[in-house]
Amino acid sequence: MATENKVRRKIYKQRKIEGYCPRCGIKKRKSEKFVNCSDCREYYRNFNQEISEKQNKKRRTLYKKRKKNNLCPRCGKALGKKYKNTICRSCLDKQY
């Protein structure tokens, strides 16, 4: 695995020096200020967006579930019945 990473890094550096896109190896425009070509940048943008949407959906459902069950939405500790804040005292202390 370590040798594979070294080879990938070597290919990345070589393509970057020669003016190619490091990911796909297609020649990029000289006027372009980014390292990757526009197709690869769009791929990364969409890839990261899909992952973050999935994570945000999970976080939102967990937050709602904990809040409904009178738990701290951040750590999951049980809150007292007369406790006024949504977040527990230890999480508030960490925040501030």
Biopython code that builds the backbone (N, CA, C, O; Angstrom):
import numpy as np
from Bio.PDB.StructureBuilder import StructureBuilder

atoms = [
    (1, "MET", "N", (0.829, -1.195, 0.000)),
    (1, "MET", "CA", (0.000, 0.000, 0.000)),
    (1, "MET", "C", (0.872, 1.258, 0.000)),
    (1, "MET", "O", (0.567, 2.222, -0.702)),
    (2, "ALA", "N", (1.954, 1.252, 0.783)),
    (2, "ALA", "CA", (2.803, 2.429, 0.879)),
    (2, "ALA", "C", (3.483, 2.723, -0.454)),
    (2, "ALA", "O", (3.625, 3.884, -0.839)),
    (3, "THR", "N", (3.902, 1.674, -1.159)),
    (3, "THR", "CA", (4.550, 1.902, -2.454)),
    (3, "THR", "C", (3.550, 2.450, -3.461)),
    (3, "THR", "O", (3.906, 3.273, -4.304)),
    (4, "GLU", "N", (2.303, 2.001, -3.381)),
    (4, "GLU", "CA", (1.271, 2.496, -4.287)),
    (4, "GLU", "C", (1.056, 3.993, -4.067)),
    (4, "GLU", "O", (0.886, 4.744, -5.027)),
    (5, "ASN", "N", (1.062, 4.422, -2.823)),
    (5, "ASN", "CA", (0.889, 5.846, -2.516)),
    (5, "ASN", "C", (2.059, 6.663, -3.046)),
    (5, "ASN", "O", (1.871, 7.776, -3.536)),
    (6, "LYS", "N", (3.265, 6.112, -2.951)),
    (6, "LYS", "CA", (4.443, 6.816, -3.462)),
    (6, "LYS", "C", (4.374, 6.968, -4.974)),
    (6, "LYS", "O", (4.731, 8.011, -5.521)),
    (7, "VAL", "N", (3.913, 5.922, -5.637)),
    (7, "VAL", "CA", (3.782, 5.971, -7.095)),
    (7, "VAL", "C", (2.721, 6.991, -7.494)),
    (7, "VAL", "O", (2.925, 7.767, -8.428)),
    (8, "ARG", "N", (1.591, 6.993, -6.790)),
    (8, "ARG", "CA", (0.530, 7.962, -7.083)),
    (8, "ARG", "C", (1.024, 9.388, -6.898)),
    (8, "ARG", "O", (0.734, 10.266, -7.710)),
    (9, "ARG", "N", (1.758, 9.609, -5.842)),
    (9, "ARG", "CA", (2.276, 10.950, -5.561)),
    (9, "ARG", "C", (3.255, 11.391, -6.644)),
    (9, "ARG", "O", (3.264, 12.552, -7.052)),
    (10, "LYS", "N", (4.076, 10.452, -7.105)),
    (10, "LYS", "CA", (5.048, 10.750, -8.156)),
    (10, "LYS", "C", (4.328, 11.126, -9.452)),
    (10, "LYS", "O", (4.711, 12.083, -10.125)),
    (11, "ILE", "N", (3.284, 10.368, -9.798)),
    (11, "ILE", "CA", (2.489, 10.660, -10.994)),
    (11, "ILE", "C", (1.815, 12.023, -10.859)),
    (11, "ILE", "O", (1.781, 12.806, -11.808)),
    (12, "TYR", "N", (1.277, 12.296, -9.666)),
    (12, "TYR", "CA", (0.612, 13.585, -9.411)),
    (12, "TYR", "C", (1.577, 14.738, -9.658)),
    (12, "TYR", "O", (1.251, 15.689, -10.367)),
    (13, "LYS", "N", (2.767, 14.647, -9.068)),
    (13, "LYS", "CA", (3.744, 15.732, -9.212)),
    (13, "LYS", "C", (4.196, 15.901, -10.654)),
    (13, "LYS", "O", (4.340, 17.026, -11.133)),
    (14, "GLN", "N", (4.424, 14.775, -11.356)),
    (14, "GLN", "CA", (4.872, 14.831, -12.738)),
    (14, "GLN", "C", (3.831, 15.497, -13.631)),
    (14, "GLN", "O", (4.168, 16.351, -14.452)),
    (15, "ARG", "N", (2.568, 15.108, -13.472)),
    (15, "ARG", "CA", (1.498, 15.711, -14.278)),
    (15, "ARG", "C", (1.354, 17.192, -13.982)),
    (15, "ARG", "O", (1.122, 17.991, -14.890)),
    (16, "LYS", "N", (1.489, 17.561, -12.717)),
    (16, "LYS", "CA", (1.345, 18.962, -12.318)),
    (16, "LYS", "C", (2.450, 19.820, -12.945)),
    (16, "LYS", "O", (2.194, 20.921, -13.433)),
    (17, "ILE", "N", (3.664, 19.306, -12.925)),
    (17, "ILE", "CA", (4.792, 20.041, -13.506)),
    (17, "ILE", "C", (4.608, 20.227, -15.011)),
    (17, "ILE", "O", (4.903, 21.294, -15.549)),
    (18, "GLU", "N", (4.121, 19.192, -15.687)),
    (18, "GLU", "CA", (3.959, 19.236, -17.142)),
    (18, "GLU", "C", (2.736, 20.027, -17.595)),
    (18, "GLU", "O", (2.573, 20.278, -18.789)),
    (19, "GLY", "N", (1.880, 20.421, -16.661)),
    (19, "GLY", "CA", (0.718, 21.228, -17.009)),
    (19, "GLY", "C", (-0.531, 20.412, -17.300)),
    (19, "GLY", "O", (-1.494, 20.921, -17.875)),
    (20, "TYR", "N", (-0.514, 19.148, -16.903)),
    (20, "TYR", "CA", (-1.690, 18.294, -17.070)),
    (20, "TYR", "C", (-2.516, 18.302, -15.787)),
    (20, "TYR", "O", (-2.036, 18.678, -14.718)),
    (21, "CYS", "N", (-3.752, 17.882, -15.920)),
    (21, "CYS", "CA", (-4.596, 17.709, -14.738)),
    (21, "CYS", "C", (-4.055, 16.509, -13.957)),
    (21, "CYS", "O", (-3.916, 15.433, -14.538)),
    (22, "PRO", "N", (-3.745, 16.649, -12.660)),
    (22, "PRO", "CA", (-3.169, 15.542, -11.886)),
    (22, "PRO", "C", (-4.096, 14.344, -11.746)),
    (22, "PRO", "O", (-3.619, 13.225, -11.557)),
    (23, "ARG", "N", (-5.384, 14.544, -11.831)),
    (23, "ARG", "CA", (-6.321, 13.440, -11.635)),
    (23, "ARG", "C", (-6.512, 12.623, -12.913)),
    (23, "ARG", "O", (-6.357, 11.401, -12.902)),
    (24, "CYS", "N", (-6.851, 13.305, -14.022)),
    (24, "CYS", "CA", (-7.191, 12.568, -15.245)),
    (24, "CYS", "C", (-6.081, 12.578, -16.289)),
    (24, "CYS", "O", (-6.082, 11.734, -17.184)),
    (25, "GLY", "N", (-5.141, 13.503, -16.200)),
    (25, "GLY", "CA", (-4.030, 13.554, -17.136)),
    (25, "GLY", "C", (-4.329, 14.288, -18.432)),
    (25, "GLY", "O", (-3.505, 14.275, -19.346)),
    (26, "ILE", "N", (-5.487, 14.928, -18.532)),
    (26, "ILE", "CA", (-5.830, 15.676, -19.733)),
    (26, "ILE", "C", (-5.180, 17.056, -19.649)),
    (26, "ILE", "O", (-5.121, 17.659, -18.578)),
    (27, "LYS", "N", (-4.698, 17.543, -20.776)),
    (27, "LYS", "CA", (-4.052, 18.853, -20.803)),
    (27, "LYS", "C", (-5.040, 19.930, -20.403)),
    (27, "LYS", "O", (-6.159, 19.972, -20.913)),
    (28, "LYS", "N", (-4.631, 20.807, -19.487)),
    (28, "LYS", "CA", (-5.511, 21.891, -19.050)),
    (28, "LYS", "C", (-5.136, 23.185, -19.763)),
    (28, "LYS", "O", (-4.056, 23.290, -20.345)),
    (29, "ARG", "N", (-6.011, 24.146, -19.716)),
    (29, "ARG", "CA", (-5.745, 25.435, -20.346)),
    (29, "ARG", "C", (-4.687, 26.195, -19.556)),
    (29, "ARG", "O", (-4.583, 26.053, -18.338)),
    (30, "LYS", "N", (-3.914, 26.995, -20.258)),
    (30, "LYS", "CA", (-2.869, 27.772, -19.589)),
    (30, "LYS", "C", (-3.454, 28.928, -18.792)),
    (30, "LYS", "O", (-2.871, 29.357, -17.796)),
    (31, "SER", "N", (-4.606, 29.434, -19.227)),
    (31, "SER", "CA", (-5.226, 30.564, -18.538)),
    (31, "SER", "C", (-5.946, 30.130, -17.265)),
    (31, "SER", "O", (-6.356, 30.972, -16.466)),
    (32, "GLU", "N", (-6.102, 28.823, -17.073)),
    (32, "GLU", "CA", (-6.818, 28.324, -15.909)),
    (32, "GLU", "C", (-5.927, 28.431, -14.670)),
    (32, "GLU", "O", (-4.763, 28.032, -14.701)),
    (33, "LYS", "N", (-6.473, 28.963, -13.594)),
    (33, "LYS", "CA", (-5.673, 29.171, -12.395)),
    (33, "LYS", "C", (-5.724, 27.995, -11.427)),
    (33, "LYS", "O", (-5.031, 28.013, -10.410)),
    (34, "PHE", "N", (-6.530, 26.968, -11.718)),
    (34, "PHE", "CA", (-6.665, 25.818, -10.845)),
    (34, "PHE", "C", (-5.752, 24.692, -11.303)),
    (34, "PHE", "O", (-5.374, 24.634, -12.473)),
    (35, "VAL", "N", (-5.401, 23.808, -10.400)),
    (35, "VAL", "CA", (-4.540, 22.684, -10.720)),
    (35, "VAL", "C", (-5.307, 21.652, -11.539)),
    (35, "VAL", "O", (-4.789, 21.146, -12.534)),
    (36, "ASN", "N", (-6.529, 21.337, -11.133)),
    (36, "ASN", "CA", (-7.340, 20.342, -11.831)),
    (36, "ASN", "C", (-8.125, 20.988, -12.966)),
    (36, "ASN", "O", (-8.393, 22.190, -12.950)),
    (37, "CYS", "N", (-8.489, 20.167, -13.954)),
    (37, "CYS", "CA", (-9.311, 20.663, -15.061)),
    (37, "CYS", "C", (-10.738, 20.907, -14.560)),
    (37, "CYS", "O", (-11.093, 20.513, -13.449)),
    (38, "SER", "N", (-11.535, 21.551, -15.380)),
    (38, "SER", "CA", (-12.885, 21.917, -14.953)),
    (38, "SER", "C", (-13.764, 20.687, -14.728)),
    (38, "SER", "O", (-14.619, 20.703, -13.843)),
    (39, "ASP", "N", (-13.572, 19.622, -15.513)),
    (39, "ASP", "CA", (-14.359, 18.399, -15.323)),
    (39, "ASP", "C", (-14.064, 17.759, -13.971)),
    (39, "ASP", "O", (-14.983, 17.333, -13.272)),
    (40, "CYS", "N", (-12.783, 17.690, -13.600)),
    (40, "CYS", "CA", (-12.404, 17.078, -12.323)),
    (40, "CYS", "C", (-12.862, 17.931, -11.142)),
    (40, "CYS", "O", (-13.263, 17.399, -10.106)),
    (41, "ARG", "N", (-12.802, 19.250, -11.297)),
    (41, "ARG", "CA", (-13.286, 20.122, -10.223)),
    (41, "ARG", "C", (-14.781, 19.945, -10.013)),
    (41, "ARG", "O", (-15.258, 19.950, -8.878)),
    (42, "GLU", "N", (-15.523, 19.787, -11.111)),
    (42, "GLU", "CA", (-16.956, 19.550, -10.998)),
    (42, "GLU", "C", (-17.226, 18.196, -10.334)),
    (42, "GLU", "O", (-18.146, 18.073, -9.526)),
    (43, "TYR", "N", (-16.427, 17.185, -10.674)),
    (43, "TYR", "CA", (-16.568, 15.859, -10.058)),
    (43, "TYR", "C", (-16.372, 15.954, -8.549)),
    (43, "TYR", "O", (-17.184, 15.429, -7.787)),
    (44, "TYR", "N", (-15.306, 16.616, -8.110)),
    (44, "TYR", "CA", (-15.040, 16.761, -6.673)),
    (44, "TYR", "C", (-16.150, 17.552, -5.985)),
    (44, "TYR", "O", (-16.560, 17.214, -4.875)),
    (45, "ARG", "N", (-16.627, 18.588, -6.634)),
    (45, "ARG", "CA", (-17.688, 19.415, -6.060)),
    (45, "ARG", "C", (-18.947, 18.579, -5.827)),
    (45, "ARG", "O", (-19.541, 18.648, -4.750)),
    (46, "ASN", "N", (-19.353, 17.804, -6.807)),
    (46, "ASN", "CA", (-20.541, 16.966, -6.681)),
    (46, "ASN", "C", (-20.333, 15.839, -5.683)),
    (46, "ASN", "O", (-21.244, 15.498, -4.930)),
    (47, "PHE", "N", (-19.134, 15.257, -5.675)),
    (47, "PHE", "CA", (-18.827, 14.157, -4.766)),
    (47, "PHE", "C", (-18.932, 14.627, -3.320)),
    (47, "PHE", "O", (-19.558, 13.960, -2.495)),
    (48, "ASN", "N", (-18.331, 15.758, -3.010)),
    (48, "ASN", "CA", (-18.375, 16.286, -1.651)),
    (48, "ASN", "C", (-19.785, 16.706, -1.261)),
    (48, "ASN", "O", (-20.172, 16.564, -0.101)),
    (49, "GLN", "N", (-20.544, 17.213, -2.199)),
    (49, "GLN", "CA", (-21.906, 17.649, -1.908)),
    (49, "GLN", "C", (-22.788, 16.460, -1.541)),
    (49, "GLN", "O", (-23.607, 16.562, -0.627)),
    (50, "GLU", "N", (-22.636, 15.342, -2.233)),
    (50, "GLU", "CA", (-23.428, 14.148, -1.930)),
    (50, "GLU", "C", (-23.124, 13.635, -0.530)),
    (50, "GLU", "O", (-24.036, 13.283, 0.218)),
    (51, "ILE", "N", (-21.856, 13.593, -0.181)),
    (51, "ILE", "CA", (-21.458, 13.102, 1.134)),
    (51, "ILE", "C", (-21.997, 14.011, 2.229)),
    (51, "ILE", "O", (-22.537, 13.526, 3.223)),
    (52, "SER", "N", (-21.858, 15.318, 2.060)),
    (52, "SER", "CA", (-22.306, 16.239, 3.103)),
    (52, "SER", "C", (-23.826, 16.213, 3.248)),
    (52, "SER", "O", (-24.337, 16.377, 4.356)),
    (53, "GLU", "N", (-24.552, 16.012, 2.162)),
    (53, "GLU", "CA", (-26.011, 15.924, 2.266)),
    (53, "GLU", "C", (-26.428, 14.708, 3.094)),
    (53, "GLU", "O", (-27.345, 14.798, 3.910)),
    (54, "LYS", "N", (-25.763, 13.579, 2.887)),
    (54, "LYS", "CA", (-26.065, 12.370, 3.656)),
    (54, "LYS", "C", (-25.773, 12.581, 5.144)),
    (54, "LYS", "O", (-26.581, 12.227, 6.003)),
    (55, "GLN", "N", (-24.616, 13.159, 5.430)),
    (55, "GLN", "CA", (-24.239, 13.397, 6.821)),
    (55, "GLN", "C", (-25.187, 14.374, 7.491)),
    (55, "GLN", "O", (-25.587, 14.162, 8.636)),
    (56, "ASN", "N", (-25.553, 15.443, 6.795)),
    (56, "ASN", "CA", (-26.460, 16.430, 7.369)),
    (56, "ASN", "C", (-27.825, 15.833, 7.651)),
    (56, "ASN", "O", (-28.446, 16.163, 8.662)),
    (57, "LYS", "N", (-28.298, 14.968, 6.784)),
    (57, "LYS", "CA", (-29.590, 14.325, 6.990)),
    (57, "LYS", "C", (-29.556, 13.458, 8.248)),
    (57, "LYS", "O", (-30.496, 13.486, 9.043)),
    (58, "LYS", "N", (-28.483, 12.690, 8.434)),
    (58, "LYS", "CA", (-28.342, 11.859, 9.627)),
    (58, "LYS", "C", (-28.282, 12.714, 10.886)),
    (58, "LYS", "O", (-28.912, 12.398, 11.895)),
    (59, "ARG", "N", (-27.520, 13.795, 10.816)),
    (59, "ARG", "CA", (-27.378, 14.675, 11.978)),
    (59, "ARG", "C", (-28.704, 15.326, 12.353)),
    (59, "ARG", "O", (-29.036, 15.438, 13.533)),
    (60, "ARG", "N", (-29.460, 15.755, 11.344)),
    (60, "ARG", "CA", (-30.748, 16.386, 11.619)),
    (60, "ARG", "C", (-31.719, 15.424, 12.280)),
    (60, "ARG", "O", (-32.417, 15.796, 13.224)),
    (61, "THR", "N", (-31.771, 14.185, 11.791)),
    (61, "THR", "CA", (-32.699, 13.212, 12.385)),
    (61, "THR", "C", (-32.284, 12.879, 13.811)),
    (61, "THR", "O", (-33.141, 12.747, 14.685)),
    (62, "LEU", "N", (-30.973, 12.740, 14.064)),
    (62, "LEU", "CA", (-30.501, 12.462, 15.418)),
    (62, "LEU", "C", (-30.816, 13.632, 16.346)),
    (62, "LEU", "O", (-31.231, 13.424, 17.486)),
    (63, "TYR", "N", (-30.622, 14.855, 15.866)),
    (63, "TYR", "CA", (-30.910, 16.049, 16.654)),
    (63, "TYR", "C", (-32.387, 16.080, 17.051)),
    (63, "TYR", "O", (-32.718, 16.299, 18.216)),
    (64, "LYS", "N", (-33.274, 15.857, 16.073)),
    (64, "LYS", "CA", (-34.713, 15.888, 16.350)),
    (64, "LYS", "C", (-35.117, 14.781, 17.319)),
    (64, "LYS", "O", (-35.936, 14.997, 18.212)),
    (65, "LYS", "N", (-34.542, 13.604, 17.138)),
    (65, "LYS", "CA", (-34.864, 12.464, 18.000)),
    (65, "LYS", "C", (-34.457, 12.739, 19.449)),
    (65, "LYS", "O", (-35.222, 12.482, 20.378)),
    (66, "ARG", "N", (-33.241, 13.266, 19.629)),
    (66, "ARG", "CA", (-32.759, 13.560, 20.981)),
    (66, "ARG", "C", (-33.578, 14.673, 21.623)),
    (66, "ARG", "O", (-33.922, 14.589, 22.802)),
    (67, "LYS", "N", (-33.889, 15.705, 20.864)),
    (67, "LYS", "CA", (-34.644, 16.826, 21.396)),
    (67, "LYS", "C", (-36.049, 16.389, 21.817)),
    (67, "LYS", "O", (-36.571, 16.845, 22.834)),
    (68, "LYS", "N", (-36.647, 15.510, 21.030)),
    (68, "LYS", "CA", (-37.984, 14.999, 21.328)),
    (68, "LYS", "C", (-37.994, 14.177, 22.617)),
    (68, "LYS", "O", (-38.959, 14.222, 23.379)),
    (69, "ASN", "N", (-36.918, 13.430, 22.856)),
    (69, "ASN", "CA", (-36.823, 12.575, 24.039)),
    (69, "ASN", "C", (-36.207, 13.278, 25.248)),
    (69, "ASN", "O", (-35.813, 12.620, 26.210)),
    (70, "ASN", "N", (-36.121, 14.621, 25.205)),
    (70, "ASN", "CA", (-35.593, 15.439, 26.298)),
    (70, "ASN", "C", (-34.140, 15.068, 26.628)),
    (70, "ASN", "O", (-33.761, 14.949, 27.793)),
    (71, "LEU", "N", (-33.339, 14.889, 25.565)),
    (71, "LEU", "CA", (-31.908, 14.631, 25.702)),
    (71, "LEU", "C", (-31.152, 15.812, 25.104)),
    (71, "LEU", "O", (-31.683, 16.567, 24.290)),
    (72, "CYS", "N", (-29.917, 15.949, 25.523)),
    (72, "CYS", "CA", (-29.064, 16.981, 24.927)),
    (72, "CYS", "C", (-28.814, 16.592, 23.466)),
    (72, "CYS", "O", (-28.369, 15.475, 23.202)),
    (73, "PRO", "N", (-29.089, 17.480, 22.523)),
    (73, "PRO", "CA", (-28.926, 17.138, 21.114)),
    (73, "PRO", "C", (-27.476, 16.893, 20.703)),
    (73, "PRO", "O", (-27.232, 16.241, 19.688)),
    (74, "ARG", "N", (-26.519, 17.399, 21.463)),
    (74, "ARG", "CA", (-25.118, 17.245, 21.096)),
    (74, "ARG", "C", (-24.500, 15.971, 21.644)),
    (74, "ARG", "O", (-23.883, 15.212, 20.897)),
    (75, "CYS", "N", (-24.657, 15.726, 22.942)),
    (75, "CYS", "CA", (-23.978, 14.578, 23.559)),
    (75, "CYS", "C", (-24.921, 13.434, 23.904)),
    (75, "CYS", "O", (-24.469, 12.297, 24.042)),
    (76, "GLY", "N", (-26.213, 13.695, 24.048)),
    (76, "GLY", "CA", (-27.182, 12.647, 24.327)),
    (76, "GLY", "C", (-27.467, 12.422, 25.806)),
    (76, "GLY", "O", (-28.167, 11.475, 26.166)),
    (77, "LYS", "N", (-26.927, 13.289, 26.670)),
    (77, "LYS", "CA", (-27.205, 13.163, 28.108)),
    (77, "LYS", "C", (-28.654, 13.530, 28.395)),
    (77, "LYS", "O", (-29.245, 14.373, 27.720)),
    (78, "ALA", "N", (-29.208, 12.882, 29.405)),
    (78, "ALA", "CA", (-30.588, 13.171, 29.786)),
    (78, "ALA", "C", (-30.652, 14.528, 30.472)),
    (78, "ALA", "O", (-29.816, 14.844, 31.319)),
    (79, "LEU", "N", (-31.638, 15.322, 30.105)),
    (79, "LEU", "CA", (-31.856, 16.633, 30.717)),
    (79, "LEU", "C", (-32.952, 16.496, 31.756)),
    (79, "LEU", "O", (-33.850, 15.665, 31.613)),
    (80, "GLY", "N", (-32.881, 17.308, 32.801)),
    (80, "GLY", "CA", (-33.910, 17.293, 33.823)),
    (80, "GLY", "C", (-35.233, 17.811, 33.295)),
    (80, "GLY", "O", (-35.269, 18.521, 32.290)),
    (81, "LYS", "N", (-36.312, 17.463, 33.959)),
    (81, "LYS", "CA", (-37.638, 17.895, 33.503)),
    (81, "LYS", "C", (-37.815, 19.403, 33.599)),
    (81, "LYS", "O", (-38.499, 20.005, 32.771)),
    (82, "LYS", "N", (-37.199, 20.017, 34.607)),
    (82, "LYS", "CA", (-37.338, 21.458, 34.800)),
    (82, "LYS", "C", (-36.202, 22.245, 34.135)),
    (82, "LYS", "O", (-36.135, 23.467, 34.268)),
    (83, "TYR", "N", (-35.333, 21.566, 33.438)),
    (83, "TYR", "CA", (-34.202, 22.223, 32.770)),
    (83, "TYR", "C", (-34.724, 23.054, 31.607)),
    (83, "TYR", "O", (-35.456, 22.543, 30.759)),
    (84, "LYS", "N", (-34.354, 24.334, 31.560)),
    (84, "LYS", "CA", (-34.918, 25.264, 30.588)),
    (84, "LYS", "C", (-34.184, 25.260, 29.248)),
    (84, "LYS", "O", (-34.813, 25.435, 28.204)),
    (85, "ASN", "N", (-32.876, 25.065, 29.260)),
    (85, "ASN", "CA", (-32.089, 25.125, 28.027)),
    (85, "ASN", "C", (-32.240, 23.844, 27.206)),
    (85, "ASN", "O", (-32.611, 22.793, 27.730)),
    (86, "THR", "N", (-31.950, 23.951, 25.930)),
    (86, "THR", "CA", (-32.013, 22.792, 25.042)),
    (86, "THR", "C", (-30.751, 21.954, 25.165)),
    (86, "THR", "O", (-30.798, 20.730, 25.041)),
    (87, "ILE", "N", (-29.618, 22.613, 25.409)),
    (87, "ILE", "CA", (-28.317, 21.948, 25.481)),
    (87, "ILE", "C", (-27.908, 21.819, 26.943)),
    (87, "ILE", "O", (-28.175, 22.714, 27.745)),
    (88, "CYS", "N", (-27.256, 20.697, 27.295)),
    (88, "CYS", "CA", (-26.849, 20.465, 28.689)),
    (88, "CYS", "C", (-25.751, 21.438, 29.111)),
    (88, "CYS", "O", (-25.133, 22.109, 28.285)),
    (89, "ARG", "N", (-25.535, 21.490, 30.404)),
    (89, "ARG", "CA", (-24.585, 22.453, 30.984)),
    (89, "ARG", "C", (-23.154, 22.218, 30.497)),
    (89, "ARG", "O", (-22.447, 23.179, 30.196)),
    (90, "SER", "N", (-22.716, 20.965, 30.416)),
    (90, "SER", "CA", (-21.338, 20.677, 30.001)),
    (90, "SER", "C", (-21.112, 21.069, 28.544)),
    (90, "SER", "O", (-20.038, 21.565, 28.202)),
    (91, "CYS", "N", (-22.098, 20.858, 27.684)),
    (91, "CYS", "CA", (-21.961, 21.271, 26.281)),
    (91, "CYS", "C", (-21.960, 22.786, 26.150)),
    (91, "CYS", "O", (-21.249, 23.332, 25.306)),
    (92, "LEU", "N", (-22.743, 23.471, 26.970)),
    (92, "LEU", "CA", (-22.738, 24.927, 26.970)),
    (92, "LEU", "C", (-21.389, 25.461, 27.419)),
    (92, "LEU", "O", (-20.890, 26.437, 26.859)),
    (93, "ASP", "N", (-20.790, 24.830, 28.427)),
    (93, "ASP", "CA", (-19.475, 25.245, 28.905)),
    (93, "ASP", "C", (-18.417, 25.049, 27.815)),
    (93, "ASP", "O", (-17.534, 25.888, 27.636)),
    (94, "LYS", "N", (-18.517, 23.941, 27.097)),
    (94, "LYS", "CA", (-17.567, 23.690, 26.004)),
    (94, "LYS", "C", (-17.726, 24.718, 24.904)),
    (94, "LYS", "O", (-16.744, 25.147, 24.297)),
    (95, "GLN", "N", (-18.963, 25.114, 24.647)),
    (95, "GLN", "CA", (-19.232, 26.071, 23.577)),
    (95, "GLN", "C", (-18.663, 27.434, 23.903)),
    (95, "GLN", "O", (-18.125, 28.112, 23.027)),
    (96, "TYR", "N", (-18.778, 27.842, 25.157)),
    (96, "TYR", "CA", (-18.293, 29.167, 25.556)),
    (96, "TYR", "C", (-16.992, 29.028, 26.281)),
    (96, "TYR", "O", (-16.411, 30.028, 26.703)),
]
sb = StructureBuilder()
sb.init_structure("model")
sb.init_model(0)
sb.init_chain("A")
sb.init_seg("    ")
for serial, (resi, resn, name, xyz) in enumerate(atoms, 1):
    if name == "N":
        sb.init_residue(resn, " ", resi, " ")
    sb.init_atom(name, np.array(xyz, "f"), 0.0, 1.0, " ", f" {name:<3s}", serial, name[0])
structure = sb.get_structure()
